Amino acid sequence: TVGIQDVQKGNFSVYPNPNKGLFTVKVENPQNGMIINIMDATGKIIRTLEAEGASTSIDLSDAAAGVYFVQMTNGNQASVQRVTISR
């Protein structure tokens, strides 16, 4: 089950935010098997990545400008943060 604490800001950061489609996801306590899902404003997953290590660079320069959501699954925690792509 996912509790309120599990879907809050969590143990990762997204920067720079806003950006032009290139950004970094940095995890405070990385574990094996981390998954990053990028979702559009409707909740549709547009990209899924396996993260290795504390920092992962993401290139969404081909995506339209707008608000996206970065969902990080790290061990048994899932957290979501918003990221804005501007042109």
C-alpha positions, 0 to 999 in steps of 0.5 A: 500500500502507498501512504500519504508520506510515500507520495509526497516530495520524498527523497529525491530532487529535480533540477533545474526546474523549470528547464528546457527539457534537460534535467537531473534527478538526484536521489538522497539514498539510492537503492538497487532497482530504482525506476523513474517514470515521467508522466504528462499532465493526464497521468500517461507515462511517456518515459520509463528509466532505470536509475543507477546511482545517485544522479540520473540525467533526463532528456525530454527536449523532444517533449512539448512545453508544459508540466510533467510529473517525475515519479521515483520508485526507490526501494519500497518508497514512491514519490512524485515531483512536478517539473516544468518544461518551457521553451 
